[in-house]
Amino acid sequence: MEYRTYHEQNDMENIRRLREVLRTLPPFAKDYFRAVEPTTSTRTRISYAYDIRLFFRFLIDENPCYKSYEVRDFTLGDLDRLEAVDIEEYQEYLKLYQKEEDFGTVDVTNGERGLKRKMSALRSFYAYFYRREQISKNPTVFVDMPKLHDKAIIRLDPDETARLLDFIEHGGDGLTGQKKVYYEKTKERDLAIVTLLLGTGIRVSECVGLDITDVDFNNNGLKVTRKGGSEMIVYFGEEVEQALKNYIEGSRKSVVPQEGHELALFYSTQKRRIGVGAVENLVKKYAREVTPLKKITPHKLRSTYGTALYQETGDIYLVADVLGHKDVNTTRKHYAAQEENRRRIAAKAVRLRED
């Protein structure tokens, strides 16, 4: 059987899902998704497909003109008839709507970022057909995009980082029975994962996508597949090296992996490549014991690393490079408070006259 990396498998699954969703969309939608394929990831395209289908369902549910429609019935002429007020009503609808699930109807809400993503999808969809003169107007450009407010960055303080790692390593020493067995079975893996996230700042998706062959102990480097599919070598220090070696030479050796998962670096208890959700859950589980007032996720561990690196080096370009940010302004926005603190120090560093 041909081996495919985690990211290749993810792309294949997303392509399959996208094709399934496209079968439920109006036929003209295929032209749009074919056009954006070279410049977007499969994950972005499947998200956009769901968002655009939601827009058509909104029209069916909320606009009397389309109450007898199925999603596939919409034409470019229908798009051309909509006005800015229809787009504004959709944006308002997104803040709270109902969705059918297997177990019943559930309420769905969108915050600022969810709203912006869904409106961006619709803008891009409309812009494609407008540029090609297949519709005569684009009402989405007359509707303001949701404003994003900066959130306070939550991260671990240095003492909390140390306590978190100590708890993973020794928190189960007093357990007995099956709890003790499970703790010992997963301790080396969990410590390696959390140490790796804290010691390199890689994303959780990058972490679970690692193969054993991506680890190079000769140079203490990892071959990481970044967002967008580019590859990069990320280097790690002695603490990460030791945690990885303990896991690879210890509990990982006892795993008999399921077929197709032989090269995965980190395994779930089902002997498959560990998933993003499982890593998120284990980080939350341990962090709750150490810092219950902070909602710590793998992304917060990434912020913790970025903050520590910036405090040590003062080099925002280095932080951007290591974290895999394409735009240094993204990094600067996240660590602006750190820069402001440095500027405050600078204000007191130079004296014009001695007392």
SVG drawing of the C-alpha trace seen along z (x, -y; Angstrom):
<svg xmlns="http://www.w3.org/2000/svg" viewBox="-43 -68 68 73">
<polyline fill="none" stroke="black" stroke-width="0.4" points="0.0,0.0 1.4,-3.4 2.2,-5.5 0.7,-8.9 1.6,-11.6 -1.0,-12.9 -1.3,-16.1 -1.8,-14.2 -4.5,-12.1 -6.2,-15.2 -6.1,-16.8 -7.6,-13.7 -10.4,-13.6 -11.2,-17.3 -11.3,-16.9 -13.8,-14.0 -15.9,-16.1 -15.8,-19.1 -17.1,-17.0 -19.9,-15.8 -20.9,-19.3 -20.6,-20.5 -23.3,-18.0 -25.7,-19.8 -24.8,-23.3 -26.0,-25.0 -24.1,-23.8 -22.5,-27.2 -20.7,-27.0 -18.2,-24.4 -16.7,-27.2 -15.8,-29.2 -14.2,-26.4 -12.2,-25.3 -10.9,-28.9 -9.8,-29.3 -8.1,-25.9 -4.6,-27.1 -4.5,-29.8 -6.4,-28.1 -5.9,-25.1 -8.3,-22.2 -9.3,-23.1 -10.2,-26.6 -12.3,-25.4 -14.3,-23.0 -15.0,-25.7 -16.1,-28.1 -18.3,-25.4 -20.2,-24.9 -20.5,-28.7 -21.9,-29.3 -24.4,-26.4 -25.5,-28.1 -26.1,-31.3 -28.5,-29.6 -30.3,-27.8 -30.7,-31.2 -32.4,-32.5 -34.8,-29.5 -35.6,-29.8 -35.9,-33.6 -36.7,-35.1 -40.3,-34.4 -39.2,-34.6 -37.2,-31.4 -39.3,-29.3 -40.1,-26.7 -36.4,-26.4 -33.9,-23.6 -30.3,-24.7 -29.5,-23.4 -32.3,-25.4 -30.5,-28.8 -29.2,-30.5 -26.8,-33.3 -29.9,-35.4 -31.0,-34.8 -27.7,-36.1 -28.0,-39.1 -31.4,-40.0 -30.2,-40.3 -29.5,-43.7 -27.3,-44.9 -30.1,-44.6 -30.3,-40.9 -26.7,-40.5 -27.2,-42.6 -30.1,-40.3 -27.8,-37.3 -25.1,-38.8 -27.7,-39.4 -29.0,-35.8 -25.5,-34.4 -25.4,-35.7 -28.0,-33.1 -29.7,-30.4 -30.9,-26.8 -29.3,-23.8 -30.7,-20.2 -28.5,-17.5 -29.1,-13.8 -30.3,-14.3 -32.5,-17.3 -32.4,-21.1 -29.5,-23.1 -28.8,-26.8 -25.7,-28.0 -24.0,-31.3 -21.1,-33.1 -18.7,-35.5 -16.7,-38.2 -14.3,-35.8 -17.0,-33.3 -19.0,-36.2 -16.0,-37.6 -15.0,-34.2 -18.5,-33.5 -18.9,-37.0 -15.4,-36.7 -16.5,-33.5 -19.6,-35.2 -17.7,-38.2 -15.2,-36.0 -18.0,-34.0 -19.8,-37.1 -16.5,-38.8 -15.6,-35.8 -18.9,-36.0 -18.9,-39.8 -15.3,-40.0 -16.3,-37.6 -19.4,-39.7 -21.7,-36.8 -23.6,-39.0 -24.1,-42.8 -23.7,-43.9 -21.9,-42.8 -24.0,-43.8 -21.5,-42.3 -19.1,-45.3 -21.7,-47.6 -22.0,-45.7 -19.4,-46.5 -17.4,-43.5 -17.6,-42.7 -15.0,-44.5 -12.5,-42.3 -11.6,-43.4 -8.3,-42.4 -8.4,-39.7 -6.1,-39.5 -3.5,-36.9 -3.7,-34.1 -0.4,-32.3 1.4,-30.4 3.7,-32.3 7.2,-30.7 6.3,-29.1 3.0,-27.8 5.0,-26.2 7.3,-24.4 4.4,-23.3 2.5,-22.0 5.4,-19.8 6.0,-18.6 2.4,-17.7 2.4,-15.6 5.6,-13.9 4.6,-13.2 0.8,-14.0 -0.2,-10.4 2.4,-9.0 -0.2,-8.5 -2.7,-6.8 -3.6,-3.1 -5.4,-0.5 -6.5,-1.2 -6.0,-4.9 -2.3,-4.3 -2.0,-1.9 -3.5,-4.5 -1.4,-7.3 1.9,-5.3 0.8,-4.2 0.3,-7.8 2.7,-9.8 5.8,-9.7 3.7,-10.5 1.8,-13.4 5.0,-14.9 6.7,-14.7 3.7,-16.4 3.4,-19.2 7.2,-19.8 7.3,-19.9 4.5,-22.4 6.0,-24.6 9.6,-24.2 9.0,-24.9 5.7,-26.8 4.5,-24.5 0.7,-24.3 -1.3,-21.3 -2.0,-20.3 1.7,-20.3 2.4,-18.2 -0.1,-15.4 1.1,-15.4 4.7,-14.5 6.1,-11.1 9.0,-9.4 11.1,-10.0 10.6,-13.8 12.7,-13.8 16.4,-14.4 18.4,-14.0 21.7,-14.6 20.7,-18.3 17.8,-18.4 15.4,-19.4 11.9,-18.6 10.5,-18.6 7.2,-20.4 4.5,-20.9 3.2,-24.4 -0.3,-25.8 -0.5,-26.0 1.7,-22.9 5.2,-24.4 7.9,-22.4 10.2,-23.9 12.9,-22.6 12.1,-23.7 14.9,-23.2 14.5,-22.2 16.6,-22.3 17.8,-19.8 14.5,-19.6 12.5,-18.7 15.2,-16.3 15.1,-14.4 11.3,-14.2 11.1,-12.9 13.9,-10.4 12.2,-9.1 8.9,-8.6 10.4,-7.1 12.7,-4.7 10.1,-4.0 6.3,-3.6 6.2,-4.2 8.2,-1.0 5.5,1.1 2.8,-0.1 1.8,2.2 0.2,-0.4 -2.8,0.1 -2.1,0.5 -1.4,-2.8 -0.2,-4.4 3.2,-2.8 5.2,-6.0 3.2,-8.3 5.2,-9.9 2.4,-10.1 -0.2,-7.4 -3.6,-7.4 -4.6,-4.7 -6.3,-3.1 -2.9,-2.7 -3.6,-5.2 -2.1,-8.6 -3.2,-10.8 -5.8,-13.5 -6.0,-17.2 -9.0,-16.8 -7.1,-14.3 -4.2,-16.6 -6.5,-19.5 -8.2,-17.4 -5.0,-16.2 -3.6,-19.8 -6.9,-21.0 -6.9,-18.1 -3.4,-18.8 -3.6,-22.6 -6.9,-22.6 -5.0,-21.1 -2.2,-23.7 -4.0,-26.9 -7.8,-26.5 -8.6,-30.1 -6.9,-30.1 -8.4,-28.3 -5.2,-26.7 -5.3,-25.1 -2.4,-24.0 -2.6,-27.4 -2.0,-29.1 1.1,-26.9 2.2,-28.4 1.6,-31.9 3.6,-31.0 6.6,-29.9 6.3,-33.0 6.3,-35.3 9.2,-33.6 11.2,-33.7 10.5,-37.4 11.4,-38.2 14.7,-36.4 15.7,-37.8 13.7,-41.0 13.7,-39.9 10.1,-40.0 11.3,-38.8 12.9,-35.7 9.6,-35.0 7.6,-35.4 10.0,-33.0 10.0,-30.3 6.2,-30.4 5.7,-30.2 3.8,-33.6 3.8,-34.8 3.3,-38.4 5.4,-39.8 2.5,-42.2 0.6,-39.2 3.4,-38.5 3.7,-42.1 0.0,-42.4 0.2,-39.4 3.3,-40.7 2.6,-44.4 2.3,-44.6 5.8,-43.1 7.2,-45.8 5.4,-48.5 7.0,-47.3 10.4,-47.5 9.7,-51.1 8.8,-52.0 12.2,-50.7 13.9,-52.7 12.2,-55.9 14.0,-55.5 17.3,-54.3 18.7,-57.6 19.2,-60.5 19.8,-64.0 21.2,-65.4 22.6,-63.8 20.8,-64.6"/>
</svg>
